[in-house]
Amino acid sequence: MSRYSRTPVMNNDTEYYKPLRIKRDVKNIVQYVTPMLHNPTVPQRASIPTTPHIWTYGDRLYKLANDYYGDPSYWWIIAWYNGKPTEADISTGYVMEIPLNLEDALNILGV
């Protein structure tokens, strides 16, 4: 399941995009609505069972997502949950918390 599977789509026909619409010769531009994510509260975070993973040389968020969720496209769940938006923000030896229940994590993040 893609992280965009539940994201609403909008037809953007605002004045701001008029030059782009003219250039592309279209009446409107189809875009994904920006999801409004929120940071989980302490009780919400505590309600999700996690498993620790010590970040080692060669680790990648997409590999962890594939190992734990069977889908590398959920790398962003692990990144968001740990407050580490990119792999460059993670140092070797850092203990990542991997949410075990993907559906619960998605619900708590508001997706």
Contact map, one row per residue, 1 for C-alpha under 8 A:
111010000000000000000000000000000000000000000000000000000000000000000010000000000000000000000000000000000000000
111110000000000000000000000000000000000000000000000000000000000000000000110000000000000000000000000000000000000
111111100000000000000000000000000000000000000000000000000000000000000000110000000000000000000000000000000000000
011111100000000000000000000000000000000000000000000000000000000000000000000000000000000000000000000000000000000
111111100000000000000000000000000000000000000000000000000000000000000000000000000000000000000000000000000000000
001111110000000000000000000000000000000000000000000000000000000000000000000000000000000000000000000000000000001
001111111000000000000000000000011110000000000000000000000000000000000000000000000000000000000000000000000000001
000001111100000000000000000000011000000000000000000000000000000000000000000000000000000000000000000000000000000
000000111110000000000000000001111000000000000000000000000000000000000000000000000000000000000000000000000000000
000000011111000000000000000001111000000000000000000000000000000000000000000000000000000000000000000000000000000
000000001111100000000000000111100000000000000000000000000000000000000000000000000000000000000000000000000000000
000000000111110010000000000111100000000000000000000000000000000000000000000000000000000000000000000000000000000
000000000011111011000000001110000000000000000000000000000000000000000000000000000000000000000000000000000000000
000000000001111111000000000000000000000000000000000000000000000000000000000000000000000000000000000000000000000
000000000000111111000000000000000000000000000000000000000000000000000000000000000000000000000000000000000000000
000000000000011111100000000000000000000000000000000000000000000000000000000000000000000000000000000000000000000
000000000001111111111000000000000000000000000000000000000000000000000000000000000000000000000000000000000000000
000000000000111111111100000000000000000000000000000000000000000000000000000000000000000000000000000000000000000
000000000000000111111110000000000000000000000000000000000000000000000000000000000000000000000000000000000000000
000000000000000011111111000000000000000000000000000000000000000000000000000000000000000000000000000000000000000
000000000000000011111111111110000000000000000000000000000000000000000000000000000000000000000000000000000000000
000000000000000001111111110000000000000000000000000000000000000000000000000000000000000000000000000000000000000
000000000000000000111111100000000000000000000000000000000000000000000000000000000000000000000000000000000000000
000000000000000000011111110000000000000000000000000000000000000000000000000000000000000000000000000000000000000
000000000000000000001111111000000000000000000000000000000000000000000000000000000000000000000000000000000000000
000000000000000000001101111110000000000000000000000000000000000000000000000000000000000000000000000000000000000
000000000000100000001000111110000000000000000000000000000000000000000000000000000000000000000000000000000000000
000000000011100000001000011111000000000000000000000000000000000000000000000000000000000000000000000000000000000
000000000011100000001000011111100000000000000000000000000000000000000000000000000000000000000000000000000000000
000000001111000000000000000111110000000000000000000000000000000000000000000000000000000000000000000000000000000
000000001111000000000000000011111000000000000000000000000000000000000000000000000000000000000000000000000000000
000000111100000000000000000001111100000000000000000000000000000000000000000000000000000000000000000000000000000
000000111100000000000000000000111110000000000000000000000000000000000000000000000000000000000000000000000000000
000000100000000000000000000000011111000000000000000000000000000000000000000000000000000000000000000000000000000
000000100000000000000000000000001111100000000000000000000000000000000000000000000000000000000000000000000000001
000000000000000000000000000000000111110000000000000000000000000000000000000000000000000000000000000000000000011
000000000000000000000000000000000011111000000000000000000000000000000000000000000000000000000000000000000000111
000000000000000000000000000000000001111100000000000000000000000000000000000000000000000000000000000000000000110
000000000000000000000000000000000000111110000000000000000000000000000000000000000000000000000000000000000000100
000000000000000000000000000000000000011111011000000000000000000000000000000000000000000000000000000000000001100
000000000000000000000000000000000000001111111000000000000000000000000000000000000000000000000000000000000000000
000000000000000000000000000000000000000111111100000000000000000000000000000000000000000000000000000000000000000
000000000000000000000000000000000000000011111110000000000000000000000000000000000000000000000000000000000000000
000000000000000000000000000000000000000111111111000000000000000000000000000000000000000000000000000000000001000
000000000000000000000000000000000000000111111111000000000000000000000000000000000000000000000000000000000000000
000000000000000000000000000000000000000001111111100000000000000000000000000000000000000000000000000000000000000
000000000000000000000000000000000000000000111111100000000000000000000000000000000000000000000000000000000000000
000000000000000000000000000000000000000000011111110000000000000000000000000000000000000000000000001110011000000
000000000000000000000000000000000000000000000111111000000000000000000000000000000000000000000000001110000000000
000000000000000000000000000000000000000000000001111100000000000000000000000000000000000000000000111100000000000
000000000000000000000000000000000000000000000000111110000000000000000000000000000000000000000000111100000000000
000000000000000000000000000000000000000000000000011111000000000000000000000000000000000000000011110000000000000
000000000000000000000000000000000000000000000000001111100000000000000000000000000000000000000011110000000000000
000000000000000000000000000000000000000000000000000111110000000000000000000000000000000000011111000000000000000
000000000000000000000000000000000000000000000000000011111010000000000000000000000000000001111111000000000000000
000000000000000000000000000000000000000000000000000001111110000000000000000000000000000000011000000000000000000
000000000000000000000000000000000000000000000000000000111110000000000000000000000000000000010000000000000000000
000000000000000000000000000000000000000000000000000000011111000000000000000000000000000000000000000000000000000
000000000000000000000000000000000000000000000000000000111111101100000000000000000000000000000000000000000000000
000000000000000000000000000000000000000000000000000000000111111100000000000000000000001000000000000000000000000
000000000000000000000000000000000000000000000000000000000011111110000001001101100000001000000000000000000000000
000000000000000000000000000000000000000000000000000000000001111111000001111000000000000000000000000000000000000
000000000000000000000000000000000000000000000000000000000011111111100001001000000000000000000000000000000000000
000000000000000000000000000000000000000000000000000000000011111111110001001000000000000000000000000000000000000
000000000000000000000000000000000000000000000000000000000000111111111111111001000000000000000000000000000000000
000000000000000000000000000000000000000000000000000000000000011111111111111000000000000000000000000000000000000
000000000000000000000000000000000000000000000000000000000000001111111110000000000000000000000000000000000000000
000000000000000000000000000000000000000000000000000000000000000111111100000000000000000000000000000100000000000
000000000000000000000000000000000000000000000000000000000000000011111111010000000000000000000000000001000000000
000000000000000000000000000000000000000000000000000000000000000011111111000000000000000000000000000000000000000
100000000000000000000000000000000000000000000000000000000000000011101111110000000000000000000000000000000000000
000000000000000000000000000000000000000000000000000000000000111111001111111000000000000000000000000000000000000
011000000000000000000000000000000000000000000000000000000000010011000011111100000000000000000000000000000000000
011000000000000000000000000000000000000000000000000000000000010011001011111111000000000000000000000000000000000
000000000000000000000000000000000000000000000000000000000000111111000001111111100000000000000000000000000000000
000000000000000000000000000000000000000000000000000000000000100000000000111111110000100000000000000000000000000
000000000000000000000000000000000000000000000000000000000000000000000000011111111000000000000000000000001100000
000000000000000000000000000000000000000000000000000000000000100010000000011111111100000000000000111000000000000
000000000000000000000000000000000000000000000000000000000000100000000000001111111111110000000000000000000000000
000000000000000000000000000000000000000000000000000000000000000000000000000111111111100000000000000000000000000
000000000000000000000000000000000000000000000000000000000000000000000000000011111111000000000000111000000000000
000000000000000000000000000000000000000000000000000000000000000000000000000001111111000000000001100000000000000
000000000000000000000000000000000000000000000000000000000000000000000000000000111111100000000000000000000000000
000000000000000000000000000000000000000000000000000000000000000000000000000000111111111011000000000000000000000
000000000000000000000000000000000000000000000000000000000000000000000000000100110011111010000000000000000000000
000000000000000000000000000000000000000000000000000000000000000000000000000000100001111111000000000000000000000
000000000000000000000000000000000000000000000000000000000001100000000000000000000001111111000000000000000000000
000000000000000000000000000000000000000000000000000000000000000000000000000000000000011111100000000000000000000
000000000000000000000000000000000000000000000000000000000000000000000000000000000001111111100000000000000000000
000000000000000000000000000000000000000000000000000000100000000000000000000000000001011111110100000000000000000
000000000000000000000000000000000000000000000000000000100000000000000000000000000000000111111100000000000000000
000000000000000000000000000000000000000000000000000001111000000000000000000000000000000001111100000000000000000
000000000000000000000000000000000000000000000000000001110000000000000000000000000000000000111110000000000000000
000000000000000000000000000000000000000000000000000001100000000000000000000000000000000001111111000000000000000
000000000000000000000000000000000000000000000000000111100000000000000000000000000000000000001111100000000000000
000000000000000000000000000000000000000000000000000111100000000000000000000000000100000000000111110000000000000
000000000000000000000000000000000000000000000000011110000000000000000000000001001100000000000011111000000000000
000000000000000000000000000000000000000000000000011110000000000000000000000001001000000000000001111100000000000
000000000000000000000000000000000000000000000001111000000000000000000000000001001000000000000000111111001000000
000000000000000000000000000000000000000000000001111000000000000000010000000000000000000000000000011111000000000
000000000000000000000000000000000000000000000001100000000000000000000000000000000000000000000000001111111000000
000000000000000000000000000000000000000000000000000000000000000000001000000000000000000000000000001111111100000
000000000000000000000000000000000000000000000000000000000000000000000000000000000000000000000000000011111110000
000000000000000000000000000000000000000000000001000000000000000000000000000000000000000000000000000011111111000
000000000000000000000000000000000000000000000001000000000000000000000000000010000000000000000000001011111111100
000000000000000000000000000000000000000000000000000000000000000000000000000010000000000000000000000001111111111
000000000000000000000000000000000000000000000000000000000000000000000000000000000000000000000000000000111111111
000000000000000000000000000000000000000100010000000000000000000000000000000000000000000000000000000000011111111
000000000000000000000000000000000000111100000000000000000000000000000000000000000000000000000000000000001111111
000000000000000000000000000000000001110000000000000000000000000000000000000000000000000000000000000000000111111
000001100000000000000000000000000011100000000000000000000000000000000000000000000000000000000000000000000111111
